Amino acid sequence: MAATPRPPDGAPVASGPRAESREVRKGWYVLLLVPILAPLLVSTYAHKTPELFGFPFFYWYQMIWIPISAVVTGAVYLLTTERGRR
């Protein structure tokens, strides 16, 4: 029986359909950039109007990203793990 080829660092080489599906699933991690970068673009939301329940846009825009970030993080987790794909 032939040994599995290993790269110089000793880690096993991933090949076959399962390795390809892992590579495809890594693309979902790009979604995590959205809730990170959107609040950093302060000039896009640094104004008072529109107000929501008396809160200026500047504040409620930042607060709305909390649940959005949680949903995006959960979705990426489910889409990129075997546990989430069962």
PyMOL CGO cylinders between C-alpha atoms (Angstrom):
from pymol import cmd
from pymol.cgo import CYLINDER

trace = [
    CYLINDER, 0.00, 0.00, 0.00, 1.41, 3.40, -1.02, 0.3, 1, 1, 1, 1, 1, 1,
    CYLINDER, 1.41, 3.40, -1.02, 1.85, 6.13, 1.54, 0.3, 1, 1, 1, 1, 1, 1,
    CYLINDER, 1.85, 6.13, 1.54, -0.06, 9.40, 1.17, 0.3, 1, 1, 1, 1, 1, 1,
    CYLINDER, -0.06, 9.40, 1.17, 2.20, 12.08, -0.29, 0.3, 1, 1, 1, 1, 1, 1,
    CYLINDER, 2.20, 12.08, -0.29, 3.02, 14.78, 2.23, 0.3, 1, 1, 1, 1, 1, 1,
    CYLINDER, 3.02, 14.78, 2.23, 4.38, 18.27, 1.73, 0.3, 1, 1, 1, 1, 1, 1,
    CYLINDER, 4.38, 18.27, 1.73, 7.66, 19.22, 3.42, 0.3, 1, 1, 1, 1, 1, 1,
    CYLINDER, 7.66, 19.22, 3.42, 5.93, 20.42, 6.61, 0.3, 1, 1, 1, 1, 1, 1,
    CYLINDER, 5.93, 20.42, 6.61, 4.41, 16.96, 7.18, 0.3, 1, 1, 1, 1, 1, 1,
    CYLINDER, 4.41, 16.96, 7.18, 0.74, 17.89, 6.76, 0.3, 1, 1, 1, 1, 1, 1,
    CYLINDER, 0.74, 17.89, 6.76, -1.36, 15.52, 4.62, 0.3, 1, 1, 1, 1, 1, 1,
    CYLINDER, -1.36, 15.52, 4.62, -2.19, 16.61, 1.10, 0.3, 1, 1, 1, 1, 1, 1,
    CYLINDER, -2.19, 16.61, 1.10, -5.90, 17.27, 0.57, 0.3, 1, 1, 1, 1, 1, 1,
    CYLINDER, -5.90, 17.27, 0.57, -7.23, 15.99, -2.73, 0.3, 1, 1, 1, 1, 1, 1,
    CYLINDER, -7.23, 15.99, -2.73, -10.45, 14.74, -4.23, 0.3, 1, 1, 1, 1, 1, 1,
    CYLINDER, -10.45, 14.74, -4.23, -14.02, 16.03, -4.15, 0.3, 1, 1, 1, 1, 1, 1,
    CYLINDER, -14.02, 16.03, -4.15, -14.05, 16.71, -0.42, 0.3, 1, 1, 1, 1, 1, 1,
    CYLINDER, -14.05, 16.71, -0.42, -10.99, 18.99, -0.64, 0.3, 1, 1, 1, 1, 1, 1,
    CYLINDER, -10.99, 18.99, -0.64, -12.56, 20.82, -3.58, 0.3, 1, 1, 1, 1, 1, 1,
    CYLINDER, -12.56, 20.82, -3.58, -15.77, 21.45, -1.63, 0.3, 1, 1, 1, 1, 1, 1,
    CYLINDER, -15.77, 21.45, -1.63, -13.72, 22.88, 1.24, 0.3, 1, 1, 1, 1, 1, 1,
    CYLINDER, -13.72, 22.88, 1.24, -12.05, 25.29, -1.19, 0.3, 1, 1, 1, 1, 1, 1,
    CYLINDER, -12.05, 25.29, -1.19, -15.43, 26.41, -2.54, 0.3, 1, 1, 1, 1, 1, 1,
    CYLINDER, -15.43, 26.41, -2.54, -16.77, 26.91, 0.98, 0.3, 1, 1, 1, 1, 1, 1,
    CYLINDER, -16.77, 26.91, 0.98, -13.87, 29.23, 1.87, 0.3, 1, 1, 1, 1, 1, 1,
    CYLINDER, -13.87, 29.23, 1.87, -15.43, 31.84, -0.42, 0.3, 1, 1, 1, 1, 1, 1,
    CYLINDER, -15.43, 31.84, -0.42, -18.18, 32.40, 2.15, 0.3, 1, 1, 1, 1, 1, 1,
    CYLINDER, -18.18, 32.40, 2.15, -15.62, 33.98, 4.50, 0.3, 1, 1, 1, 1, 1, 1,
    CYLINDER, -15.62, 33.98, 4.50, -15.65, 37.07, 2.28, 0.3, 1, 1, 1, 1, 1, 1,
    CYLINDER, -15.65, 37.07, 2.28, -19.11, 37.83, 3.70, 0.3, 1, 1, 1, 1, 1, 1,
    CYLINDER, -19.11, 37.83, 3.70, -17.49, 38.47, 7.08, 0.3, 1, 1, 1, 1, 1, 1,
    CYLINDER, -17.49, 38.47, 7.08, -15.84, 41.57, 5.60, 0.3, 1, 1, 1, 1, 1, 1,
    CYLINDER, -15.84, 41.57, 5.60, -19.21, 43.30, 5.12, 0.3, 1, 1, 1, 1, 1, 1,
    CYLINDER, -19.21, 43.30, 5.12, -20.08, 43.80, 8.82, 0.3, 1, 1, 1, 1, 1, 1,
    CYLINDER, -20.08, 43.80, 8.82, -16.46, 44.72, 9.53, 0.3, 1, 1, 1, 1, 1, 1,
    CYLINDER, -16.46, 44.72, 9.53, -16.02, 47.31, 6.78, 0.3, 1, 1, 1, 1, 1, 1,
    CYLINDER, -16.02, 47.31, 6.78, -19.48, 48.93, 6.68, 0.3, 1, 1, 1, 1, 1, 1,
    CYLINDER, -19.48, 48.93, 6.68, -19.23, 50.59, 10.14, 0.3, 1, 1, 1, 1, 1, 1,
    CYLINDER, -19.23, 50.59, 10.14, -15.71, 51.78, 9.30, 0.3, 1, 1, 1, 1, 1, 1,
    CYLINDER, -15.71, 51.78, 9.30, -17.02, 53.96, 6.46, 0.3, 1, 1, 1, 1, 1, 1,
    CYLINDER, -17.02, 53.96, 6.46, -18.10, 56.73, 8.83, 0.3, 1, 1, 1, 1, 1, 1,
    CYLINDER, -18.10, 56.73, 8.83, -18.54, 59.36, 6.14, 0.3, 1, 1, 1, 1, 1, 1,
    CYLINDER, -18.54, 59.36, 6.14, -21.43, 57.35, 4.68, 0.3, 1, 1, 1, 1, 1, 1,
    CYLINDER, -21.43, 57.35, 4.68, -23.55, 57.60, 7.84, 0.3, 1, 1, 1, 1, 1, 1,
    CYLINDER, -23.55, 57.60, 7.84, -22.22, 60.64, 9.72, 0.3, 1, 1, 1, 1, 1, 1,
    CYLINDER, -22.22, 60.64, 9.72, -25.42, 62.68, 9.65, 0.3, 1, 1, 1, 1, 1, 1,
    CYLINDER, -25.42, 62.68, 9.65, -28.43, 63.26, 11.84, 0.3, 1, 1, 1, 1, 1, 1,
    CYLINDER, -28.43, 63.26, 11.84, -31.34, 62.35, 9.58, 0.3, 1, 1, 1, 1, 1, 1,
    CYLINDER, -31.34, 62.35, 9.58, -33.31, 60.15, 9.16, 0.3, 1, 1, 1, 1, 1, 1,
    CYLINDER, -33.31, 60.15, 9.16, -34.20, 59.60, 12.79, 0.3, 1, 1, 1, 1, 1, 1,
    CYLINDER, -34.20, 59.60, 12.79, -35.64, 56.34, 14.12, 0.3, 1, 1, 1, 1, 1, 1,
    CYLINDER, -35.64, 56.34, 14.12, -37.59, 56.54, 17.40, 0.3, 1, 1, 1, 1, 1, 1,
    CYLINDER, -37.59, 56.54, 17.40, -35.77, 59.81, 18.13, 0.3, 1, 1, 1, 1, 1, 1,
    CYLINDER, -35.77, 59.81, 18.13, -32.31, 58.36, 17.55, 0.3, 1, 1, 1, 1, 1, 1,
    CYLINDER, -32.31, 58.36, 17.55, -30.15, 60.09, 14.91, 0.3, 1, 1, 1, 1, 1, 1,
    CYLINDER, -30.15, 60.09, 14.91, -29.11, 58.01, 11.91, 0.3, 1, 1, 1, 1, 1, 1,
    CYLINDER, -29.11, 58.01, 11.91, -25.50, 57.99, 13.12, 0.3, 1, 1, 1, 1, 1, 1,
    CYLINDER, -25.50, 57.99, 13.12, -26.43, 55.93, 16.20, 0.3, 1, 1, 1, 1, 1, 1,
    CYLINDER, -26.43, 55.93, 16.20, -29.11, 53.58, 14.91, 0.3, 1, 1, 1, 1, 1, 1,
    CYLINDER, -29.11, 53.58, 14.91, -27.07, 52.72, 11.81, 0.3, 1, 1, 1, 1, 1, 1,
    CYLINDER, -27.07, 52.72, 11.81, -24.26, 51.43, 14.04, 0.3, 1, 1, 1, 1, 1, 1,
    CYLINDER, -24.26, 51.43, 14.04, -26.68, 49.58, 16.30, 0.3, 1, 1, 1, 1, 1, 1,
    CYLINDER, -26.68, 49.58, 16.30, -28.39, 47.82, 13.39, 0.3, 1, 1, 1, 1, 1, 1,
    CYLINDER, -28.39, 47.82, 13.39, -25.04, 46.25, 12.45, 0.3, 1, 1, 1, 1, 1, 1,
    CYLINDER, -25.04, 46.25, 12.45, -24.99, 44.25, 15.70, 0.3, 1, 1, 1, 1, 1, 1,
    CYLINDER, -24.99, 44.25, 15.70, -27.80, 41.84, 14.70, 0.3, 1, 1, 1, 1, 1, 1,
    CYLINDER, -27.80, 41.84, 14.70, -26.69, 41.90, 11.06, 0.3, 1, 1, 1, 1, 1, 1,
    CYLINDER, -26.69, 41.90, 11.06, -23.19, 40.84, 12.14, 0.3, 1, 1, 1, 1, 1, 1,
    CYLINDER, -23.19, 40.84, 12.14, -24.60, 38.02, 14.25, 0.3, 1, 1, 1, 1, 1, 1,
    CYLINDER, -24.60, 38.02, 14.25, -26.72, 36.72, 11.36, 0.3, 1, 1, 1, 1, 1, 1,
    CYLINDER, -26.72, 36.72, 11.36, -23.85, 36.93, 8.86, 0.3, 1, 1, 1, 1, 1, 1,
    CYLINDER, -23.85, 36.93, 8.86, -21.43, 35.22, 11.26, 0.3, 1, 1, 1, 1, 1, 1,
    CYLINDER, -21.43, 35.22, 11.26, -23.94, 32.43, 11.96, 0.3, 1, 1, 1, 1, 1, 1,
    CYLINDER, -23.94, 32.43, 11.96, -24.66, 31.96, 8.27, 0.3, 1, 1, 1, 1, 1, 1,
    CYLINDER, -24.66, 31.96, 8.27, -20.96, 31.74, 7.38, 0.3, 1, 1, 1, 1, 1, 1,
    CYLINDER, -20.96, 31.74, 7.38, -20.44, 29.23, 10.18, 0.3, 1, 1, 1, 1, 1, 1,
    CYLINDER, -20.44, 29.23, 10.18, -23.28, 27.03, 8.96, 0.3, 1, 1, 1, 1, 1, 1,
    CYLINDER, -23.28, 27.03, 8.96, -22.15, 27.26, 5.34, 0.3, 1, 1, 1, 1, 1, 1,
    CYLINDER, -22.15, 27.26, 5.34, -18.50, 26.45, 6.02, 0.3, 1, 1, 1, 1, 1, 1,
    CYLINDER, -18.50, 26.45, 6.02, -18.61, 23.65, 8.58, 0.3, 1, 1, 1, 1, 1, 1,
    CYLINDER, -18.61, 23.65, 8.58, -19.57, 20.01, 8.22, 0.3, 1, 1, 1, 1, 1, 1,
    CYLINDER, -19.57, 20.01, 8.22, -21.67, 20.33, 11.34, 0.3, 1, 1, 1, 1, 1, 1,
    CYLINDER, -21.67, 20.33, 11.34, -23.74, 23.08, 9.76, 0.3, 1, 1, 1, 1, 1, 1,
    CYLINDER, -23.74, 23.08, 9.76, -24.17, 21.26, 6.47, 0.3, 1, 1, 1, 1, 1, 1,
    CYLINDER, -24.17, 21.26, 6.47, -25.73, 18.10, 7.98, 0.3, 1, 1, 1, 1, 1, 1,
]
cmd.load_cgo(trace, "trace")
